[in-house]
Amino acid sequence: MTRGYLVKIACGAVVSALSLGGGGGCGGKSSTTGEDEGAAASGGAANGGGGLQIVSAPRPEKVDLLFMIDSSADMAEKQRLLSQAVGGLVESVAEVVGDIHIGVITSSLGDHGSGDICSTNLGSTTIIDHTFDDHAHLLPTVRQGLASSDDAGFLAWDPGASDAAHDGVIRNVADHVTAAGEAGCAFEASLEAWYRFLVDPDPVGSMSNNGMVSVRGLTSALILDQRAAFLRPDSLLVIVMLTDENDCSIVDEPGTQGWLIPYKGGPNMNHWRMPRAHSVCATNPNASNCAPCGQGDPDPGCTSGVNHTDLDDPPNLRCYRQKQRFGIDLLYPTQRYVDALTEPSIDPRYNGTPVDNPIFRPYQLFPGPTLGPIPEGQRPASWVILAGIVGVPWQDLATTDSLEGEGLTYLSASELESADRWDLILGGGTYGAWEPLDPFMLESIDPRPAGEHPLLPYVRPEPPNLDRAAWNPINGHEQYPGSLRDDLQFACTFSLQTAVACTPENGDSCRCNANELEYESPLCDYSDGPDAGVQVMTGAYPSLRNLQVLKDLGDQAVTTSICPKSVVSNDPEMDPTYGYNPAMAAIASRMREAMLAQCLEQQLTPDESGRVACHVYEVRMPANEPCSCDENIGRAPVSSGVASKVASKLVHEGRCGGRDQRPCSEACTCEIQQFEGPELETCQTTLNDPGNLFGYCYIDQEAGVGDESIVESCPADRKRILRFIGANVPAKDGMTLMSCSGG
């Protein structure tokens, strides 16, 4: 069954005109023959092609979709909500690109060599079976009973399969999401998990220590095998992170001391604590003299002893403000993950020896005969998307209309930037040189100052209380730090669909046990007495590191909240506001842009009918057959003058005519016809490809040309495209060039 809450994808293909040169757009005649055509392709001989611009690149015809699921405590409800919404995303993508790989990994990467917290060698301490180390393996490898395609660990959507088979994939994806569970490691490596699976050329299989520094084990052959099967070099790669905490990607490099983060003295011991930091670290963690305390250290921050006390250093908060508290950062820098999704070469071991990034490995660009000498392509960064369903109030990410009105629409990356939302939710600077403006996004053990939310007057962090009398719509209220000072304040909370009574059997996952009454948590209801705590809410902490990566990726990122606006609906699959449906809609919209809507930066000038004075040329290098331009499939022959200009451009670009290359004279150039009359109106207004038309039209929301829903996935300042209609328009085994009068 098709889930209806996602906007239908317009099936007409589009390409970008990149830079068109000249002034404000195209004017003049739009004839496709004779001297006008030659004029359109002339001028600017120094450009090697007379004003022609290469405008098309292969569009992704495959999608590799990887979910990174936080598997720590209190994640069951979030996983359930995602399992309800994920089918809509998959089906929406399948309407455009039917070849889809879907994989699921978790955030649990084990003890990082400590042999202590999260060690798989310790066994379970309760009746819950812990899954402390999933190794960044695809989930069927580490959970029994999960289906996968050809036992490869992931699920495959085959466009030729039956509806029943497709329904089975949807059910299996939902099963994978919920199978992540909530008995994983509390040091959630939500960034490093996908890096290890997709990017690291030598993904480590195990870690240890020699008493001083970390020791990397052997490379995981299984990850390399699973990556090779899952990740195609010419796919649209989409990573979706679901996590309710800040990232805790501990450094696993030789000669470092990341193993100390999960170390408390050894199994069944609890006597070792992290070092204190120099006093300057608390206020200026970027200072050159911010460092850990040592024996005999005279710094004022070290006068109480070299190491923290148990109260100052609860092990489960070891990833919280490390530089300020310990004088050292034992987490991977967030730039590691930005580089992983943008750079063709990376330095994963930080040894000054760059290596090829597996995400950007070359692939065969065009099938069959090509316009050489470059037979290989490389996945562009625009084909890589990172989506975060993370700890941040949905109010901070919502459009103005949906902030207080009905529905929920998330701001795009460019809209978040233009609306200054990053200062609101993230602050900035290395190690948080300045804090977020939203008081709910401050990482804190103690209740935070009651400053008003910048977007919502009168909404502020309320003091802890048990009677729930004082309540705000973002996180309910603050909680007490408790005698152990081992929890942070929530960024946001939301109601559980089904309240959970805490018992000894679910004590690890339930947040309202009798011994947790002292927190007066907003998640809990103790109205039946202190020994009968019931968890009625769940929540999330500020996911600041994840948000930093999303911010730095710009248009490659989709940022949404793990705290939904609505958890009540009579039809969860179809309700556009329910659960994570708004998040899936935002991700689908960004994917549509990558798969179809390559939006124009420069506005063209249409005439009264909406036609533009531009010429679009398709260039192919046929194998043995003669050049043929069939007007029945949207191609028209070009003059010898145009063919000469196109050949000049190809030579200038090094695509033919060189050593070991076919002569440019063998290239077949056709003009893709611009629609006119009723066919033009069909192209401009019909969302789905009618199947019997071949050509292109111009869509521009600002100019009022065409149905605005066709360009809805474009950024606000670029809602315009060239829309191509018809199978194989433009040809997948060729190049497309464009020339406009005056440009």
C-alpha positions, 0 to 999 in steps of 0.5 A: 500500500502506498503511504500517502503523506509524502508528496508525490515525486514529479517523474520528469527528469531535470538538469541544471544549467550551471553557470550561463554567463551574461546578464539576467537571462535569455532573450531573442528568438527561440527558433531551432533552425538556420541562422538563429540556431547558429547564433545561439551557439556562437560567440566567445570562441576563447571558451572553446565552444562558443558559449556552450555550457555542459549542463548534464551529468548522469542522474543516480538510478540507484539508492543505497539507504543506510540507517544508523539506529541508536541502540541504547536505553530508552530508544524503543519508542523512537525505533517504533515510530521510525518503523511506522514511517520508514515504509513511506520513505522507501516507497516514495523513493521507489516511485523514482528509483526502483533499485534500492539497497537498505541497510541498518547498523547500530551505534554500539561499538563496544568497549574501545579496548578498555575490557570494562564498560560495554565489554562483550566479555563480561556477560549480562549483569541482568536478565536483559541480553546486552548487545554492547558491540555490534561492530558496525555490522549490518544488523542481520549479522548480529541479530538472529532471525532478521531477513536479508537479500541473498544473506548479504545483510541488507534488504534490496528493493527490486523494481521488477519484483511483485507487490507482495515482495515489495510489501515484504521489504517494507515489513523487513525494514521495520523489523530491522529498525526495531531489532536494534533494541535498547540494550546496547552500549551507552557510549553511542558512536552515532557518527563513527558507526556509519563511518566505520561501515562506509568509509574507513579503509581499514575498519577495526574488528577489535580494540585493546590496550597495553596499559597506556595506549590503545592498540588496534586489532585486525581489519574487519573483513566482514565490514569490507565484504558487506560494504562492497556488496551494499555500497554501489559507486554510482548510487545516491547514498543516504545515511539516516541517523536516529539518536536521542543523545550527543555523539560519543565517537571515541578515538580508536587510533593506535597511540591514543587513550580513547580506551580510558573513556569506558574504563572505571578500574576494570570489570566489577571495579569502580575506583578509577576516574578521569583526570581533572583539567587546568582551570582555564579549560572550564571557560576557554577549552581552546586555550593552549594551556588547557590540559589534564592535571599531572602529579605535582601540577601547580595549576589551580584546577589541580589543587584538589587532586589529579583525578576527579571524584566519583561525583565529578566523573560518573562513567556514563557522562564521560563524553560530556564536555570532555575538554572542559572537564578533563583537559583532553578530547578523546572523541574524533573531531567532527570534521572527520565526518564532514570530510568523509561525505565530501572529500575524495581522499581522507586521512583516517589514521591521522598519519599524514598519508591520505587514502582514497575515500571508498564513498567516492571511488570511480565507476563506469560513467556511461555504458558502452562507447563513451565520450573519452578519454575519461571512461570513469565517473565519480559520485558527486558530493551532491549524491551523498546525503546525511539526515539526522533525526536527533536531539533538538526541539522540533520547534527550533527546526520548524517553518514559521507557519508550522511552528504554532499552526497545524502540521510540521514542515522542517526548514531546509539547510539553506533556510536554517542558515538564512533564519539564523537557526544554527546559532539558536540550536548549536552556538559555535566555535570549537568545543562550544566557544559560545553556547546555543541561544536556545536554553533547552540546547545547553548541555547541563547536569544542573537545572538550566537558567530559566531564559525564554526560548527565542522563538516562543515567548514565555516558554522557558526551562521550568524548575523540577517538580513532581506534581507536573504543575509547571510545564513547558511544551518543549521538555516539560521541566528540568530535573534534579541532578540526583545524588550521583549527578549522572544525568543531563537535562533534556532538550525535548520530551514527548509522551509515550503511546503506552505508559511503562510501569518500571519493574525489576525485569525492565529496570535497565530500560525504564527511566522511573525506577524507585531509586530514580525518584530523587531526579523528579524527572519529567518522564515519570509519574509517581502518583501511585507511590515512590515504589510504583514509578511509571514512565509516561514520557521519553526524551532526548538530550542535545545532539550537539556533535551530530548537529555540528556535522549536519550544519557543516555539510550544508545542502547535503544535510537534512536536520529533523527532531527525534521529538515529534510534534504529534504522537496521536493519530487515527491513521499513523501511516497517512497522517503528515504530522504524526511521529516521524512522517515529517522527518521522512517527508523532509528526507524524501524532498532532499532525495528528490532534489538529488535524483531529479530536481537539479535546480538552476542558480540563474533565472532565465527569461521566458516569453508569454507562453513560458518558452525560453530562447535557449538550445539544448544539445544532446551529444553521443558517440555512437558505436557503429550506427550512423548519427540519427536525430529522431523528431518522434522522440524529441530530437532535431538535427542541427546545422553544420555550424552548430555541430562544429561549435559543439565539436570545438567544445568537446575538444576544449573539454578533452572529451574526444580528438586526442591520442587514443580517442575517437575524432570529435567529428564522429560525435552525433549532435541532436537538439532536444526540442523545447515543447510548445502549445498543448505539449508545453502546457502538459510539461509545465503542469502535469506532475507525472510523465505522460509517457508519450512526449519527448522534450523539455520545458522551463519551470520557474516559480518566481516567474509564475511558469509551471506548477510550483509543486514540480520545483517544491524540493528546490531551495527557496532561492532556486525554484526553477528547473529545466524539466525533461519529459520522455524515456532516456531524455536526455540520453544516459550515454551522452552529454548535454550542452546548453546555449542561450541567446545573449549568454 
